[in-house]
Amino acid sequence: MEGRDALRAAASVAGRAAALKVGAIGSAVLLIFLLIVGIIGMSSGSKALADACGGRGMPGAELPGDLGDGSAQLPGESTRKDQIKNAQIIDETAKERGLSGRATLIALMTALQESTLLNLDHGDLDSIGLFQQRPSSGWGTKAQIMQPKYAATMFFFGGDSGDPPGLTDIRGWETMPLGAAAQAVQRSAYPDYYDRHEGPAREIARLGAIDLNRAGTSTGNPGPGGTPGTQGPRANRCDTNPGTPGQPGQPFHDGLAGWPANVKNPRSTEGAIAWAKAEAQNGGSEWYRACLAFVARTYGWGASGVSFAIDHYYQMPPEMKHDKDRNPPAGALMYWETGSRAGHVALYLGGGMIASNDIKRPGYIDVVPATDIETKWGATYVGWAPPYFPEGG
């Protein structure tokens, strides 16, 4: 121990007795304060939760009065009959389109979470129906979404162009955890809530004579001309773009590829990914604290035209920013707040992996899990955006 550390330790011991006396008095005052705050808090806490963003999946609508204890697990008799009827419609839709019993199970878990498997004509904002789909997000008209068969078809297959995406648009959905597959479609503010409905979904399937072990294909048969429905931007209940917030360290999944028409770069997405991987394998040490320069170079630019990585994200057009969404497509740029002015950006390669500088070796590029930026650096994931460099040169 150094001399100054020893002096500090001695001073700490000498002052500890006095601190304990003061601390005892302070604790008593604090206890009284907490009791007062607690009483006030109990009267206001439910209001704060009710007004919070992200009503999807709570669900954000009043439910029938015979719902037993207010959960999907213990409904009243008439509600259970409605749940079974709706479950059978969902399963019939899946069977007709060649999807497996697993697809039905995911849909039942989703509908239990979103609407308690009831065909609600109201919800948070303009959310309606079994899956609380929104007309403003491209799921169809209100009249269409209120038809259970249509709503189920949209959940399984999404829109004609893959926007909004349905279950079969999610790469690897058939091997994903059930709740993760549901979340990939719904992009809820409560991504962990779907899993809790697996047991109730299986019980409803049993009561409705639904075979959850039925085989099927991963893509099914969307039918001639694709799925009916209007097209439109996918919107969040609170933000302009949907988010799948998750928690630090939770996995990232591949989303749908395809950039807006004004995203034009000297190098293609496939070329950028190949260039980044080659740099990670054979590149030099020129990338120390140069994350934005690196991702610009991957797409063929000599410079990004922006000074800081985090500014590059915040200067993106609103429709290009996908705040906290953990489903970026391969080739997307992913951004983090790091506590420093610059922030961090990396190139998403797909499969949960990124090409990033400085994470393993200062100055070098390495291919690492995207979660490393959170778990190793303690950074805060901000979101992803297309490789858009309007000031690149």
Solvent accessible surface area in square Angstrom, and as a share of the most:
residue,aa,sasa,rsa
1,M,185,0.82
2,E,93,0.42
3,G,54,0.52
4,R,148,0.54
5,D,52,0.27
6,A,48,0.37
7,L,134,0.67
8,R,153,0.56
9,A,46,0.36
10,A,64,0.49
11,A,68,0.53
12,S,57,0.37
13,V,95,0.55
14,A,86,0.67
15,G,36,0.35
16,R,131,0.48
17,A,65,0.50
18,A,63,0.49
19,A,59,0.46
20,L,125,0.62
21,K,148,0.63
22,V,108,0.62
23,G,36,0.35
24,A,66,0.52
25,I,123,0.63
26,G,36,0.34
27,S,67,0.43
28,A,56,0.44
29,V,95,0.54
30,L,99,0.49
31,L,108,0.54
32,I,107,0.54
33,F,116,0.48
34,L,95,0.47
35,L,109,0.54
36,I,94,0.48
37,V,67,0.38
38,G,34,0.33
39,I,117,0.60
40,I,109,0.55
41,G,30,0.29
42,M,154,0.69
43,S,91,0.58
44,S,58,0.38
45,G,32,0.31
46,S,82,0.53
47,K,126,0.53
48,A,67,0.52
49,L,142,0.71
50,A,82,0.64
51,D,94,0.49
52,A,53,0.41
53,C,72,0.43
54,G,4,0.04
55,G,13,0.13
56,R,23,0.08
57,G,2,0.02
58,M,103,0.46
59,P,30,0.19
60,G,30,0.29
61,A,22,0.17
62,E,149,0.67
63,L,50,0.25
64,P,59,0.37
65,G,90,0.87
66,D,54,0.28
67,L,7,0.03
68,G,61,0.59
69,D,95,0.49
70,G,51,0.49
71,S,35,0.23
72,A,6,0.05
73,Q,75,0.33
74,L,113,0.56
75,P,25,0.16
76,G,18,0.17
77,E,132,0.59
78,S,66,0.43
79,T,3,0.01
80,R,42,0.15
81,K,126,0.53
82,D,72,0.37
83,Q,0,0.00
84,I,33,0.17
85,K,127,0.54
86,N,13,0.07
87,A,0,0.00
88,Q,66,0.29
89,I,41,0.21
90,I,0,0.00
91,D,7,0.03
92,E,87,0.39
93,T,2,0.01
94,A,0,0.00
95,K,102,0.43
96,E,109,0.49
97,R,52,0.19
98,G,34,0.33
99,L,1,0.01
100,S,16,0.11
101,G,0,0.00
102,R,79,0.29
103,A,0,0.00
104,T,0,0.00
105,L,5,0.03
106,I,0,0.00
107,A,0,0.00
108,L,0,0.00
109,M,0,0.00
110,T,0,0.00
111,A,0,0.00
112,L,3,0.02
113,Q,8,0.04
114,E,0,0.00
115,S,0,0.00
116,T,5,0.03
117,L,0,0.00
118,L,11,0.05
119,N,50,0.25
120,L,13,0.07
121,D,81,0.42
122,H,78,0.35
123,G,19,0.18
124,D,38,0.20
125,L,111,0.55
126,D,48,0.25
127,S,0,0.00
128,I,6,0.03
129,G,0,0.00
130,L,0,0.00
131,F,0,0.00
132,Q,1,0.00
133,Q,1,0.01
134,R,21,0.08
135,P,41,0.26
136,S,61,0.40
137,S,2,0.01
138,G,3,0.03
139,W,9,0.03
140,G,1,0.01
141,T,62,0.36
142,K,111,0.47
143,A,73,0.57
144,Q,51,0.23
145,I,0,0.00
146,M,46,0.21
147,Q,99,0.44
148,P,27,0.17
149,K,94,0.40
150,Y,18,0.07
151,A,1,0.00
152,A,0,0.00
153,T,7,0.04
154,M,0,0.00
155,F,0,0.00
156,F,0,0.00
157,F,12,0.05
158,G,0,0.00
159,G,5,0.04
160,D,85,0.44
161,S,89,0.58
162,G,11,0.11
163,D,54,0.28
164,P,0,0.00
165,P,3,0.02
166,G,0,0.00
167,L,0,0.00
168,T,25,0.15
169,D,47,0.24
170,I,14,0.07
171,R,165,0.60
172,G,33,0.31
173,W,5,0.02
174,E,64,0.29
175,T,119,0.69
176,M,19,0.09
177,P,90,0.56
178,L,21,0.10
179,G,2,0.02
180,A,26,0.20
181,A,0,0.00
182,A,0,0.00
183,Q,11,0.05
184,A,4,0.03
185,V,0,0.00
186,Q,7,0.03
187,R,33,0.12
188,S,1,0.01
189,A,46,0.36
190,Y,51,0.19
191,P,28,0.18
192,D,84,0.43
193,Y,57,0.22
194,Y,0,0.00
195,D,75,0.39
196,R,140,0.51
197,H,14,0.06
198,E,57,0.25
199,G,47,0.45
200,P,18,0.12
201,A,0,0.00
202,R,108,0.39
203,E,61,0.28
204,I,0,0.00
205,A,2,0.01
206,R,157,0.57
207,L,79,0.39
208,G,6,0.06
209,A,98,0.76
210,I,18,0.09
211,D,78,0.41
212,L,25,0.12
213,N,139,0.71
214,R,45,0.16
215,A,92,0.71
216,G,41,0.40
217,T,81,0.47
218,S,42,0.27
219,T,86,0.50
220,G,17,0.17
221,N,85,0.44
222,P,54,0.34
223,G,17,0.17
224,P,138,0.87
225,G,79,0.76
226,G,28,0.27
227,T,5,0.03
228,P,70,0.44
229,G,23,0.22
230,T,62,0.36
231,Q,85,0.38
232,G,21,0.20
233,P,105,0.66
234,R,28,0.10
235,A,32,0.25
236,N,33,0.17
237,R,20,0.07
238,C,65,0.39
239,D,71,0.37
240,T,103,0.60
241,N,14,0.07
242,P,7,0.04
243,G,6,0.06
244,T,9,0.05
245,P,42,0.26
246,G,13,0.13
247,Q,111,0.49
248,P,98,0.62
249,G,32,0.31
250,Q,51,0.23
251,P,82,0.51
252,F,9,0.04
253,H,53,0.24
254,D,24,0.13
255,G,13,0.13
256,L,68,0.34
257,A,81,0.63
258,G,62,0.60
259,W,63,0.22
260,P,55,0.35
261,A,94,0.73
262,N,80,0.41
263,V,17,0.10
264,K,156,0.66
265,N,37,0.19
266,P,88,0.55
267,R,73,0.27
268,S,65,0.42
269,T,29,0.17
270,E,128,0.57
271,G,24,0.23
272,A,0,0.00
273,I,24,0.12
274,A,61,0.47
275,W,66,0.23
276,A,0,0.00
277,K,99,0.42
278,A,50,0.39
279,E,26,0.11
280,A,17,0.13
281,Q,150,0.67
282,N,122,0.62
283,G,22,0.21
284,G,37,0.35
285,S,65,0.42
286,E,107,0.48
287,W,5,0.02
288,Y,136,0.52
289,R,178,0.65
290,A,25,0.19
291,C,13,0.08
292,L,12,0.06
293,A,42,0.33
294,F,1,0.00
295,V,0,0.00
296,A,0,0.00
297,R,87,0.32
298,T,0,0.00
299,Y,1,0.00
300,G,30,0.29
301,W,51,0.18
302,G,55,0.53
303,A,52,0.41
304,S,7,0.05
305,G,42,0.41
306,V,29,0.17
307,S,96,0.62
308,F,70,0.29
309,A,3,0.02
310,I,10,0.05
311,D,27,0.14
312,H,6,0.03
313,Y,1,0.00
314,Y,107,0.41
315,Q,116,0.51
316,M,10,0.04
317,P,34,0.21
318,P,83,0.52
319,E,114,0.51
320,M,2,0.01
321,K,43,0.18
322,H,29,0.13
323,D,56,0.29
324,K,91,0.39
325,D,0,0.00
326,R,10,0.04
327,N,11,0.06
328,P,0,0.00
329,P,1,0.01
330,A,27,0.21
331,G,0,0.00
332,A,0,0.00
333,L,0,0.00
334,M,0,0.00
335,Y,0,0.00
336,W,0,0.00
337,E,63,0.28
338,T,50,0.29
339,G,84,0.81
340,S,57,0.37
341,R,138,0.50
342,A,32,0.24
343,G,9,0.08
344,H,8,0.03
345,V,1,0.00
346,A,0,0.00
347,L,0,0.00
348,Y,0,0.00
349,L,17,0.09
350,G,15,0.14
351,G,65,0.63
352,G,14,0.13
353,M,65,0.29
354,I,0,0.00
355,A,0,0.00
356,S,0,0.00
357,N,3,0.01
358,D,28,0.15
359,I,17,0.09
360,K,127,0.54
361,R,96,0.35
362,P,99,0.62
363,G,2,0.02
364,Y,69,0.26
365,I,1,0.01
366,D,17,0.09
367,V,57,0.33
368,V,1,0.01
369,P,56,0.35
370,A,0,0.00
371,T,25,0.14
372,D,15,0.08
373,I,0,0.00
374,E,9,0.04
375,T,87,0.51
376,K,127,0.54
377,W,99,0.35
378,G,63,0.61
379,A,6,0.05
380,T,75,0.44
381,Y,9,0.03
382,V,15,0.09
383,G,0,0.00
384,W,18,0.06
385,A,0,0.00
386,P,4,0.02
387,P,0,0.00
388,Y,37,0.14
389,F,8,0.03
390,P,89,0.56
391,E,104,0.46
392,G,17,0.16
393,G,66,0.63
